[in-house]
């Protein structure tokens, strides 16, 4: 049962991250506006898309999901922080949808990361070491 739940969380996070890639890589006006507001257009938008693509791939490869979840959690922490500090909860009249999707993705990735932490390389294991 636990494995099925983890697979569902992995797929939810991967699906949310993947659906944003089109907007980032195509230069959609909404995406451009967000990254212009953050002051990192176009390089931040493209780099964000590349890292999100890597996270998607890692999330769906068995045995690599912890790395994908670690990357996805970090990306979403940045997105959530950007919403709270610069962008606001509602962006481009979306009713807070992007913020909500970032929260859902963060929770999914963080849960996968905690449950699958034994799959992390040694550096990742240090983050979760109980002796430290």
Secondary structure, DSSP 8 states (H G I E B T S, - for coil): -HHHHHHHHHHHHHHHHHHHHHHHHHT-HHHHHHHHHHT-TTHHHHHHHHHHHHHHHHHHSTT-HHHHHHHHHHHHHHHHHHIIIII-SS-TT-TTHHHHHHHHHHHHHHHHHHHTGGGS-HHHHHHT-TT-
